[in-house]
Amino acid sequence: MAIRVKLREILEQRGISQRELARLTGLRASTVNHLCSDKVDRVYLETLELICKTLNISIEELIEID
């Protein structure tokens, strides 16, 4: 089972930069950059919750399970 964070696609659809998301959430830019990469191997649930609240999306929209 593969789990993928679809943050890059969501930001592109909404026209939001990684830097802007970092500013809106208070996360470090490097954290947002890591979550937008294809090499995400771990993430805090609090971070996912914060991103979902900020972007007004559900966790199901942010994470894809293959």
Distance bins in CASP14 RR format, pairs under 12 A and 6 or more apart:
PFRMAT RR
TARGET T0000
AUTHOR 0000-0000-0000
RMODE 2
METHOD distances of the structure
MODEL  1
1 63 0 0 0 0 0 1 0 0 0 0 0
1 64 0 0 0 0 0 1 0 0 0 0 0
1 65 1 0 0 1 0 0 0 0 0 0 0
1 66 1 0 0 1 0 0 0 0 0 0 0
2 38 0 0 0 0 0 1 0 0 0 0 0
2 40 0 0 0 0 0 1 0 0 0 0 0
2 41 0 0 0 0 0 1 0 0 0 0 0
2 63 0 0 0 0 0 1 0 0 0 0 0
2 64 0 0 0 0 1 0 0 0 0 0 0
2 65 1 0 0 1 0 0 0 0 0 0 0
2 66 1 0 1 0 0 0 0 0 0 0 0
3 40 0 0 0 0 1 0 0 0 0 0 0
3 41 0 0 0 0 1 0 0 0 0 0 0
3 42 0 0 0 0 0 1 0 0 0 0 0
3 43 0 0 0 0 1 0 0 0 0 0 0
3 48 0 0 0 0 0 1 0 0 0 0 0
3 59 0 0 0 0 0 1 0 0 0 0 0
3 62 0 0 0 0 0 1 0 0 0 0 0
3 63 1 0 0 1 0 0 0 0 0 0 0
3 64 1 0 0 1 0 0 0 0 0 0 0
3 65 1 0 1 0 0 0 0 0 0 0 0
3 66 1 0 0 1 0 0 0 0 0 0 0
4 35 0 0 0 0 0 1 0 0 0 0 0
4 36 0 0 0 0 0 1 0 0 0 0 0
4 37 0 0 0 0 0 1 0 0 0 0 0
4 38 1 0 0 1 0 0 0 0 0 0 0
4 39 0 0 0 0 0 1 0 0 0 0 0
4 40 1 0 0 1 0 0 0 0 0 0 0
4 41 0 0 0 0 0 1 0 0 0 0 0
4 43 0 0 0 0 0 1 0 0 0 0 0
4 62 0 0 0 0 1 0 0 0 0 0 0
4 63 1 0 0 1 0 0 0 0 0 0 0
4 64 1 0 1 0 0 0 0 0 0 0 0
4 65 1 0 0 1 0 0 0 0 0 0 0
4 66 1 0 0 1 0 0 0 0 0 0 0
5 11 0 0 0 0 0 1 0 0 0 0 0
5 31 0 0 0 0 0 1 0 0 0 0 0
5 32 0 0 0 0 0 1 0 0 0 0 0
5 34 0 0 0 0 1 0 0 0 0 0 0
5 35 1 0 1 0 0 0 0 0 0 0 0
5 36 1 0 0 1 0 0 0 0 0 0 0
5 37 0 0 0 0 1 0 0 0 0 0 0
5 38 0 0 0 0 1 0 0 0 0 0 0
5 39 0 0 0 0 0 1 0 0 0 0 0
5 40 1 0 1 0 0 0 0 0 0 0 0
5 41 0 0 0 0 0 1 0 0 0 0 0
5 42 0 0 0 0 0 1 0 0 0 0 0
5 43 1 0 0 1 0 0 0 0 0 0 0
5 47 0 0 0 0 0 1 0 0 0 0 0
5 48 1 0 0 1 0 0 0 0 0 0 0
5 51 0 0 0 0 1 0 0 0 0 0 0
5 52 0 0 0 0 0 1 0 0 0 0 0
5 57 0 0 0 0 0 1 0 0 0 0 0
5 59 0 0 0 0 0 1 0 0 0 0 0
5 61 0 0 0 0 0 1 0 0 0 0 0
5 62 1 0 0 1 0 0 0 0 0 0 0
5 63 1 0 0 1 0 0 0 0 0 0 0
5 64 1 0 0 1 0 0 0 0 0 0 0
5 65 0 0 0 0 0 1 0 0 0 0 0
6 12 0 0 0 0 0 1 0 0 0 0 0
6 13 0 0 0 0 1 0 0 0 0 0 0
6 35 0 0 0 0 1 0 0 0 0 0 0
6 36 0 0 0 0 1 0 0 0 0 0 0
6 38 0 0 0 0 0 1 0 0 0 0 0
6 40 0 0 0 0 0 1 0 0 0 0 0
6 48 0 0 0 0 0 1 0 0 0 0 0
6 51 0 0 0 0 0 1 0 0 0 0 0
6 52 0 0 0 0 0 1 0 0 0 0 0
6 55 0 0 0 0 0 1 0 0 0 0 0
6 57 0 0 0 0 1 0 0 0 0 0 0
6 58 0 0 0 0 0 1 0 0 0 0 0
6 59 0 0 0 0 0 1 0 0 0 0 0
6 60 0 0 0 0 0 1 0 0 0 0 0
6 61 1 0 0 1 0 0 0 0 0 0 0
6 62 1 0 0 1 0 0 0 0 0 0 0
6 63 1 0 0 1 0 0 0 0 0 0 0
6 64 1 0 1 0 0 0 0 0 0 0 0
6 65 0 0 0 0 0 1 0 0 0 0 0
6 66 0 0 0 0 0 1 0 0 0 0 0
7 13 0 0 0 0 0 1 0 0 0 0 0
7 14 0 0 0 0 0 1 0 0 0 0 0
7 16 0 0 0 0 0 1 0 0 0 0 0
7 17 0 0 0 0 0 1 0 0 0 0 0
7 18 0 0 0 0 1 0 0 0 0 0 0
7 21 1 0 0 1 0 0 0 0 0 0 0
7 22 0 0 0 0 0 1 0 0 0 0 0
7 25 0 0 0 0 0 1 0 0 0 0 0
7 27 0 0 0 0 0 1 0 0 0 0 0
7 31 0 0 0 0 0 1 0 0 0 0 0
7 32 1 0 0 1 0 0 0 0 0 0 0
7 33 0 0 0 0 1 0 0 0 0 0 0
7 34 0 0 0 0 1 0 0 0 0 0 0
7 35 1 0 1 0 0 0 0 0 0 0 0
7 36 1 0 1 0 0 0 0 0 0 0 0
7 37 0 0 0 0 1 0 0 0 0 0 0
7 38 0 0 0 0 0 1 0 0 0 0 0
7 40 0 0 0 0 1 0 0 0 0 0 0
7 43 0 0 0 0 1 0 0 0 0 0 0
7 47 0 0 0 0 0 1 0 0 0 0 0
7 48 0 0 0 0 1 0 0 0 0 0 0
7 50 0 0 0 0 0 1 0 0 0 0 0
7 51 1 0 0 1 0 0 0 0 0 0 0
7 52 0 0 0 0 0 1 0 0 0 0 0
7 54 0 0 0 0 0 1 0 0 0 0 0
7 55 0 0 0 0 1 0 0 0 0 0 0
7 57 0 0 0 0 1 0 0 0 0 0 0
7 59 0 0 0 0 0 1 0 0 0 0 0
7 61 0 0 0 0 0 1 0 0 0 0 0
7 62 1 0 0 1 0 0 0 0 0 0 0
7 63 0 0 0 0 1 0 0 0 0 0 0
7 64 0 0 0 0 0 1 0 0 0 0 0
8 14 0 0 0 0 0 1 0 0 0 0 0
8 15 0 0 0 0 0 1 0 0 0 0 0
8 16 0 0 0 0 0 1 0 0 0 0 0
8 17 0 0 0 0 0 1 0 0 0 0 0
8 18 0 0 0 0 1 0 0 0 0 0 0
8 21 0 0 0 0 0 1 0 0 0 0 0
8 32 0 0 0 0 1 0 0 0 0 0 0
8 33 0 0 0 0 1 0 0 0 0 0 0
8 34 0 0 0 0 0 1 0 0 0 0 0
8 35 0 0 0 0 1 0 0 0 0 0 0
8 36 1 0 1 0 0 0 0 0 0 0 0
8 37 1 0 0 1 0 0 0 0 0 0 0
8 38 0 0 0 0 1 0 0 0 0 0 0
8 39 0 0 0 0 0 1 0 0 0 0 0
8 40 0 0 0 0 0 1 0 0 0 0 0
8 62 0 0 0 0 0 1 0 0 0 0 0
8 64 0 0 0 0 0 1 0 0 0 0 0
9 15 0 0 0 0 0 1 0 0 0 0 0
9 16 0 0 0 0 0 1 0 0 0 0 0
9 35 0 0 0 0 0 1 0 0 0 0 0
9 36 0 0 0 0 1 0 0 0 0 0 0
9 38 0 0 0 0 0 1 0 0 0 0 0
9 55 0 0 0 0 0 1 0 0 0 0 0
9 57 0 0 0 0 0 1 0 0 0 0 0
9 61 0 0 0 0 1 0 0 0 0 0 0
9 62 0 0 0 0 1 0 0 0 0 0 0
9 63 0 0 0 0 0 1 0 0 0 0 0
9 64 0 0 0 0 1 0 0 0 0 0 0
10 16 0 0 0 0 1 0 0 0 0 0 0
10 18 0 0 0 0 0 1 0 0 0 0 0
10 21 0 0 0 0 1 0 0 0 0 0 0
10 32 0 0 0 0 0 1 0 0 0 0 0
10 35 0 0 0 0 0 1 0 0 0 0 0
10 36 0 0 0 0 1 0 0 0 0 0 0
10 51 0 0 0 0 1 0 0 0 0 0 0
10 52 0 0 0 0 0 1 0 0 0 0 0
10 54 0 0 0 0 0 1 0 0 0 0 0
10 55 1 0 0 1 0 0 0 0 0 0 0
10 56 0 0 0 0 0 1 0 0 0 0 0
10 57 1 0 0 1 0 0 0 0 0 0 0
10 58 0 0 0 0 0 1 0 0 0 0 0
10 60 0 0 0 0 0 1 0 0 0 0 0
10 61 1 0 0 1 0 0 0 0 0 0 0
10 62 1 0 0 1 0 0 0 0 0 0 0
10 63 0 0 0 0 0 1 0 0 0 0 0
10 64 0 0 0 0 0 1 0 0 0 0 0
11 17 1 0 0 1 0 0 0 0 0 0 0
11 18 1 0 0 1 0 0 0 0 0 0 0
11 19 0 0 0 0 0 1 0 0 0 0 0
11 20 0 0 0 0 1 0 0 0 0 0 0
11 21 1 0 0 1 0 0 0 0 0 0 0
11 22 0 0 0 0 0 1 0 0 0 0 0
11 24 0 0 0 0 0 1 0 0 0 0 0
11 25 0 0 0 0 0 1 0 0 0 0 0
11 32 0 0 0 0 1 0 0 0 0 0 0
11 33 0 0 0 0 0 1 0 0 0 0 0
11 35 0 0 0 0 1 0 0 0 0 0 0
11 36 1 0 0 1 0 0 0 0 0 0 0
11 51 0 0 0 0 1 0 0 0 0 0 0
11 54 0 0 0 0 0 1 0 0 0 0 0
11 55 0 0 0 0 1 0 0 0 0 0 0
11 57 0 0 0 0 0 1 0 0 0 0 0
11 62 0 0 0 0 0 1 0 0 0 0 0
12 18 0 0 0 0 0 1 0 0 0 0 0
12 21 0 0 0 0 0 1 0 0 0 0 0
12 36 0 0 0 0 1 0 0 0 0 0 0
13 55 0 0 0 0 0 1 0 0 0 0 0
13 57 0 0 0 0 0 1 0 0 0 0 0
13 61 0 0 0 0 0 1 0 0 0 0 0
14 20 0 0 0 0 1 0 0 0 0 0 0
14 21 0 0 0 0 1 0 0 0 0 0 0
14 24 0 0 0 0 0 1 0 0 0 0 0
14 54 0 0 0 0 0 1 0 0 0 0 0
14 55 1 0 0 1 0 0 0 0 0 0 0
14 56 0 0 0 0 0 1 0 0 0 0 0
14 57 0 0 0 0 1 0 0 0 0 0 0
14 61 0 0 0 0 0 1 0 0 0 0 0
15 21 0 0 0 0 0 1 0 0 0 0 0
15 55 0 0 0 0 0 1 0 0 0 0 0
16 22 0 0 0 0 0 1 0 0 0 0 0
16 23 0 0 0 0 0 1 0 0 0 0 0
16 24 0 0 0 0 1 0 0 0 0 0 0
16 25 0 0 0 0 0 1 0 0 0 0 0
16 32 0 0 0 0 0 1 0 0 0 0 0
16 36 0 0 0 0 0 1 0 0 0 0 0
16 51 0 0 0 0 0 1 0 0 0 0 0
16 54 0 0 0 0 1 0 0 0 0 0 0
16 55 1 0 0 1 0 0 0 0 0 0 0
16 56 0 0 0 0 0 1 0 0 0 0 0
16 57 0 0 0 0 0 1 0 0 0 0 0
17 23 0 0 0 0 1 0 0 0 0 0 0
17 24 0 0 0 0 0 1 0 0 0 0 0
17 29 0 0 0 0 1 0 0 0 0 0 0
17 32 0 0 0 0 1 0 0 0 0 0 0
17 33 0 0 0 0 0 1 0 0 0 0 0
17 36 0 0 0 0 0 1 0 0 0 0 0
18 24 0 0 0 0 0 1 0 0 0 0 0
18 25 0 0 0 0 0 1 0 0 0 0 0
18 27 0 0 0 0 1 0 0 0 0 0 0
18 28 0 0 0 0 0 1 0 0 0 0 0
18 29 1 0 0 1 0 0 0 0 0 0 0
18 30 0 0 0 0 1 0 0 0 0 0 0
18 31 0 0 0 0 1 0 0 0 0 0 0
18 32 1 0 1 0 0 0 0 0 0 0 0
18 33 1 0 1 0 0 0 0 0 0 0 0
18 34 0 0 0 0 1 0 0 0 0 0 0
18 35 0 0 0 0 1 0 0 0 0 0 0
18 36 1 0 1 0 0 0 0 0 0 0 0
18 37 0 0 0 0 0 1 0 0 0 0 0
18 51 0 0 0 0 0 1 0 0 0 0 0
19 25 0 0 0 0 0 1 0 0 0 0 0
19 26 0 0 0 0 0 1 0 0 0 0 0
19 27 0 0 0 0 0 1 0 0 0 0 0
19 28 0 0 0 0 0 1 0 0 0 0 0
19 29 1 0 1 0 0 0 0 0 0 0 0
19 30 0 0 0 0 0 1 0 0 0 0 0
19 31 0 0 0 0 0 1 0 0 0 0 0
19 32 1 0 0 1 0 0 0 0 0 0 0
19 33 0 0 0 0 1 0 0 0 0 0 0
19 36 0 0 0 0 0 1 0 0 0 0 0
20 26 0 0 0 0 0 1 0 0 0 0 0
20 27 0 0 0 0 0 1 0 0 0 0 0
20 29 0 0 0 0 0 1 0 0 0 0 0
20 32 0 0 0 0 1 0 0 0 0 0 0
20 54 0 0 0 0 0 1 0 0 0 0 0
20 55 0 0 0 0 0 1 0 0 0 0 0
21 27 1 0 0 1 0 0 0 0 0 0 0
21 28 0 0 0 0 0 1 0 0 0 0 0
21 29 0 0 0 0 1 0 0 0 0 0 0
21 31 0 0 0 0 1 0 0 0 0 0 0
21 32 1 0 1 0 0 0 0 0 0 0 0
21 33 0 0 0 0 1 0 0 0 0 0 0
21 35 0 0 0 0 1 0 0 0 0 0 0
21 36 0 0 0 0 1 0 0 0 0 0 0
21 47 0 0 0 0 0 1 0 0 0 0 0
21 50 0 0 0 0 0 1 0 0 0 0 0
21 51 1 0 0 1 0 0 0 0 0 0 0
21 52 0 0 0 0 0 1 0 0 0 0 0
21 53 0 0 0 0 0 1 0 0 0 0 0
21 54 1 0 0 1 0 0 0 0 0 0 0
21 55 1 0 0 1 0 0 0 0 0 0 0
21 57 0 0 0 0 0 1 0 0 0 0 0
21 62 0 0 0 0 0 1 0 0 0 0 0
22 28 1 0 0 1 0 0 0 0 0 0 0
22 29 1 0 1 0 0 0 0 0 0 0 0
22 30 0 0 0 0 1 0 0 0 0 0 0
22 31 1 0 0 1 0 0 0 0 0 0 0
22 32 1 0 1 0 0 0 0 0 0 0 0
22 33 0 0 0 0 1 0 0 0 0 0 0
22 34 0 0 0 0 0 1 0 0 0 0 0
22 35 0 0 0 0 0 1 0 0 0 0 0
22 36 0 0 0 0 0 1 0 0 0 0 0
22 47 0 0 0 0 0 1 0 0 0 0 0
22 50 0 0 0 0 0 1 0 0 0 0 0
22 51 0 0 0 0 0 1 0 0 0 0 0
22 54 0 0 0 0 0 1 0 0 0 0 0
23 29 0 0 0 0 1 0 0 0 0 0 0
23 32 0 0 0 0 1 0 0 0 0 0 0
23 54 0 0 0 0 0 1 0 0 0 0 0
24 32 0 0 0 0 1 0 0 0 0 0 0
24 50 0 0 0 0 1 0 0 0 0 0 0
24 51 0 0 0 0 1 0 0 0 0 0 0
24 53 0 0 0 0 0 1 0 0 0 0 0
24 54 1 0 1 0 0 0 0 0 0 0 0
24 55 0 0 0 0 1 0 0 0 0 0 0
24 56 0 0 0 0 0 1 0 0 0 0 0
25 31 0 0 0 0 1 0 0 0 0 0 0
25 32 1 0 0 1 0 0 0 0 0 0 0
25 35 0 0 0 0 0 1 0 0 0 0 0
25 46 0 0 0 0 0 1 0 0 0 0 0
25 47 0 0 0 0 1 0 0 0 0 0 0
25 48 0 0 0 0 0 1 0 0 0 0 0
25 49 0 0 0 0 0 1 0 0 0 0 0
25 50 1 0 1 0 0 0 0 0 0 0 0
25 51 1 0 0 1 0 0 0 0 0 0 0
25 52 0 0 0 0 0 1 0 0 0 0 0
25 53 0 0 0 0 1 0 0 0 0 0 0
25 54 1 0 1 0 0 0 0 0 0 0 0
25 55 0 0 0 0 1 0 0 0 0 0 0
26 32 0 0 0 0 1 0 0 0 0 0 0
26 47 0 0 0 0 0 1 0 0 0 0 0
26 50 0 0 0 0 1 0 0 0 0 0 0
26 51 0 0 0 0 0 1 0 0 0 0 0
26 54 0 0 0 0 1 0 0 0 0 0 0
27 33 0 0 0 0 1 0 0 0 0 0 0
27 34 0 0 0 0 1 0 0 0 0 0 0
27 35 0 0 0 0 1 0 0 0 0 0 0
27 36 0 0 0 0 0 1 0 0 0 0 0
27 43 0 0 0 0 0 1 0 0 0 0 0
27 44 0 0 0 0 0 1 0 0 0 0 0
27 46 0 0 0 0 0 1 0 0 0 0 0
27 47 1 0 0 1 0 0 0 0 0 0 0
27 48 0 0 0 0 0 1 0 0 0 0 0
27 49 0 0 0 0 0 1 0 0 0 0 0
27 50 1 0 0 1 0 0 0 0 0 0 0
27 51 1 0 0 1 0 0 0 0 0 0 0
27 54 0 0 0 0 1 0 0 0 0 0 0
28 34 0 0 0 0 1 0 0 0 0 0 0
28 35 0 0 0 0 0 1 0 0 0 0 0
28 47 0 0 0 0 0 1 0 0 0 0 0
29 35 0 0 0 0 0 1 0 0 0 0 0
29 36 0 0 0 0 0 1 0 0 0 0 0
30 36 0 0 0 0 0 1 0 0 0 0 0
30 37 0 0 0 0 0 1 0 0 0 0 0
31 37 0 0 0 0 0 1 0 0 0 0 0
31 40 0 0 0 0 0 1 0 0 0 0 0
31 42 0 0 0 0 0 1 0 0 0 0 0
31 43 0 0 0 0 1 0 0 0 0 0 0
31 44 0 0 0 0 1 0 0 0 0 0 0
31 46 0 0 0 0 0 1 0 0 0 0 0
31 47 1 0 0 1 0 0 0 0 0 0 0
31 48 0 0 0 0 0 1 0 0 0 0 0
31 50 0 0 0 0 0 1 0 0 0 0 0
31 51 0 0 0 0 1 0 0 0 0 0 0
32 40 0 0 0 0 0 1 0 0 0 0 0
32 43 0 0 0 0 0 1 0 0 0 0 0
32 47 0 0 0 0 1 0 0 0 0 0 0
32 50 0 0 0 0 0 1 0 0 0 0 0
32 51 0 0 0 0 1 0 0 0 0 0 0
32 54 0 0 0 0 0 1 0 0 0 0 0
32 55 0 0 0 0 0 1 0 0 0 0 0
33 39 0 0 0 0 0 1 0 0 0 0 0
33 40 0 0 0 0 0 1 0 0 0 0 0
34 40 1 0 0 1 0 0 0 0 0 0 0
34 41 0 0 0 0 1 0 0 0 0 0 0
34 42 0 0 0 0 1 0 0 0 0 0 0
34 43 0 0 0 0 1 0 0 0 0 0 0
34 44 0 0 0 0 0 1 0 0 0 0 0
34 47 0 0 0 0 0 1 0 0 0 0 0
35 41 0 0 0 0 0 1 0 0 0 0 0
35 42 0 0 0 0 0 1 0 0 0 0 0
35 43 1 0 0 1 0 0 0 0 0 0 0
35 44 0 0 0 0 0 1 0 0 0 0 0
35 47 1 0 0 1 0 0 0 0 0 0 0
35 48 0 0 0 0 1 0 0 0 0 0 0
35 50 0 0 0 0 0 1 0 0 0 0 0
35 51 1 0 0 1 0 0 0 0 0 0 0
35 55 0 0 0 0 0 1 0 0 0 0 0
35 62 0 0 0 0 1 0 0 0 0 0 0
35 63 0 0 0 0 0 1 0 0 0 0 0
36 43 0 0 0 0 0 1 0 0 0 0 0
36 51 0 0 0 0 0 1 0 0 0 0 0
36 62 0 0 0 0 0 1 0 0 0 0 0
37 43 0 0 0 0 0 1 0 0 0 0 0
40 47 0 0 0 0 0 1 0 0 0 0 0
40 48 0 0 0 0 0 1 0 0 0 0 0
40 62 0 0 0 0 0 1 0 0 0 0 0
40 63 0 0 0 0 1 0 0 0 0 0 0
40 64 0 0 0 0 0 1 0 0 0 0 0
42 48 0 0 0 0 0 1 0 0 0 0 0
43 49 0 0 0 0 0 1 0 0 0 0 0
43 50 0 0 0 0 0 1 0 0 0 0 0
43 51 0 0 0 0 1 0 0 0 0 0 0
43 52 0 0 0 0 0 1 0 0 0 0 0
43 59 0 0 0 0 0 1 0 0 0 0 0
43 62 0 0 0 0 0 1 0 0 0 0 0
43 63 0 0 0 0 1 0 0 0 0 0 0
44 50 0 0 0 0 1 0 0 0 0 0 0
44 51 0 0 0 0 0 1 0 0 0 0 0
45 51 0 0 0 0 0 1 0 0 0 0 0
45 52 0 0 0 0 0 1 0 0 0 0 0
45 59 0 0 0 0 1 0 0 0 0 0 0
45 62 0 0 0 0 0 1 0 0 0 0 0
45 63 0 0 0 0 0 1 0 0 0 0 0
46 52 0 0 0 0 0 1 0 0 0 0 0
46 53 0 0 0 0 0 1 0 0 0 0 0
47 53 0 0 0 0 0 1 0 0 0 0 0
47 54 0 0 0 0 0 1 0 0 0 0 0
47 59 0 0 0 0 0 1 0 0 0 0 0
47 62 0 0 0 0 0 1 0 0 0 0 0
48 54 0 0 0 0 0 1 0 0 0 0 0
48 55 0 0 0 0 0 1 0 0 0 0 0
48 57 0 0 0 0 0 1 0 0 0 0 0
48 58 0 0 0 0 0 1 0 0 0 0 0
48 59 1 0 0 1 0 0 0 0 0 0 0
48 60 0 0 0 0 0 1 0 0 0 0 0
48 61 0 0 0 0 0 1 0 0 0 0 0
48 62 1 0 0 1 0 0 0 0 0 0 0
48 63 1 0 0 1 0 0 0 0 0 0 0
49 55 0 0 0 0 0 1 0 0 0 0 0
49 57 0 0 0 0 0 1 0 0 0 0 0
49 58 0 0 0 0 0 1 0 0 0 0 0
49 59 1 0 0 1 0 0 0 0 0 0 0
49 62 0 0 0 0 1 0 0 0 0 0 0
49 63 0 0 0 0 0 1 0 0 0 0 0
50 57 0 0 0 0 0 1 0 0 0 0 0
50 59 0 0 0 0 0 1 0 0 0 0 0
50 62 0 0 0 0 0 1 0 0 0 0 0
51 57 0 0 0 0 1 0 0 0 0 0 0
51 58 0 0 0 0 0 1 0 0 0 0 0
51 59 0 0 0 0 1 0 0 0 0 0 0
51 61 0 0 0 0 0 1 0 0 0 0 0
51 62 1 0 0 1 0 0 0 0 0 0 0
51 63 0 0 0 0 0 1 0 0 0 0 0
52 58 1 0 0 1 0 0 0 0 0 0 0
52 59 1 0 1 0 0 0 0 0 0 0 0
52 60 0 0 0 0 1 0 0 0 0 0 0
52 61 1 0 0 1 0 0 0 0 0 0 0
52 62 1 0 1 0 0 0 0 0 0 0 0
52 63 0 0 0 0 1 0 0 0 0 0 0
53 59 0 0 0 0 0 1 0 0 0 0 0
53 62 0 0 0 0 0 1 0 0 0 0 0
54 62 0 0 0 0 0 1 0 0 0 0 0
55 61 0 0 0 0 1 0 0 0 0 0 0
55 62 1 0 0 1 0 0 0 0 0 0 0
56 62 0 0 0 0 0 1 0 0 0 0 0
57 63 0 0 0 0 0 1 0 0 0 0 0
59 65 0 0 0 0 0 1 0 0 0 0 0
END
